Amino acid sequence: QLQLVESGGGLVQPGGRLRLSCAVSGFTPDYYVIGWIRQAPGKEREGVSCINSNDGLTYYASSVQGRFTISRDNAKNTVYLEMNSLSPDDTGLYYCAVGGRAVAAPGFEAAMDTWGKGTLVTVSS
């Protein structure tokens, strides 16, 4: 009964910032990758960023490298995504997901086992 609940989405202007949170509850595998995947109408699903539970290794899509930062607070069982210098291209539904067989590398989104319901991010003037 692993559950993921995203929060922090909303409307932000281009150039602005937003912080997404993913609260993890229930049974957690000993090893897993947790990350963020976004989906926008007319665009392909994109694995934005993820982090390994055991060693903290991170991965970022080239489209967000240098602008987004993934982090975790183990005491709160929460993973964050700091989104800076936002562009309309960043608009989409952002999902938090966990994969027990995933690797923090390109294509991780295809190996996710448990997904949250998503939080909507809209970047617009």
N, C-alpha and C positions, 0 to 999 in steps of 0.2 A: 504494500500500500504506500509506495513512494508517491508523494505529491509535490508538485511545483506550482507556485503561485507568483506570477509576475505582477509588478506594479511600477509606477513612475512615468508611464507614458502620458502624452498630452500634446498640446499645440505649442510649438516653439518657432521663433523666427529664424530665417537663415542666418548663420553665423553664431547662433545661440548654443546652449548646452542643455543636456538633460541627463539624469541619472536613473537608470533602471535597476530594479531590485528583483531578485528571485529567491523566495523563501522556500527552503527545502524541509519537508517533514516526512515522517514515516521511516520505513526501513531503507537504509542507504547501503549500497554494495561496498565492499572493502575497497575496491578500485573502481573508479568511474571517471569519465570526462563529462564536465558540465559546461554548457555554453549557450550562446544566443544565435538564433536563426531568424531571418526576416523574410517576409513575403509581401510583395506589393502587386497590385493588379497590373497585368501585362508584363511582369518581370518574372524571371526564374527565381526559385528559392535560393537564398544565399546564406551560407554559414558565415556569420559575422566574426565570432570570436569564441574561444573555449579555453578551458584550463583543466589540467590533470589534477585529480584529487590527491595523489601521492607525492608528487614532486613539484607541483606548481607550474609546470611547463605550460606556456601559453601559445596560442595561435591567433593570428589576425588575418582577415581577408585583406588583400591589397587595397581594396576600396576604402578601408577604414584605418589602415595602418598609420600611426602617428596622430590620429584624431580620437580614437576610442581606446579605453583602457578597461580590461576586465580584472576584477579583484574578488577576494572572498574574505568573509569574516566567519571563521570557524565557530566562534562562541555563539554567534547568532544563526548559524546554519544558513547563511545568506551569501549569494553571489551578486555582484554588482557589475553594471556596464556604464562607465562614464563616457558620455558622447559629447564631443566638443566640435566646434566649427561645423555645425550641422548644415546640410544642404537639402534642398527638396528631394534630391536623389536618395536621401536616407529615409524618406517617408515609407512607412509600412507597418505591418503587424509583426511585432517582435516576440518570438517564442523563446522561452527557456526550456532546455531539454537535457536529459542525462542519458549517457550510453555506457553500459558496462563493458562493451567490447570495442569502444572507440579509441582513437588516437588523436591527440591534439595536432592535427595536420589538415591540409586541404581535403575536403570531402567528408569531414567528420559528421556533418548533418545527416548523412545517409545511414549512420550507425547508431542513431539515437533510439532509445527504447521507451522512455517516458517523456511526455511533453506536457507543458503547461497550456493554458488556454490562450495566452498571448496578451500583450498590452500594445495599444495603438500609439504610434508615434507619427505626428503630422508636422512637417517642416514647411511652413508657408508664411508669406507676408499678409 
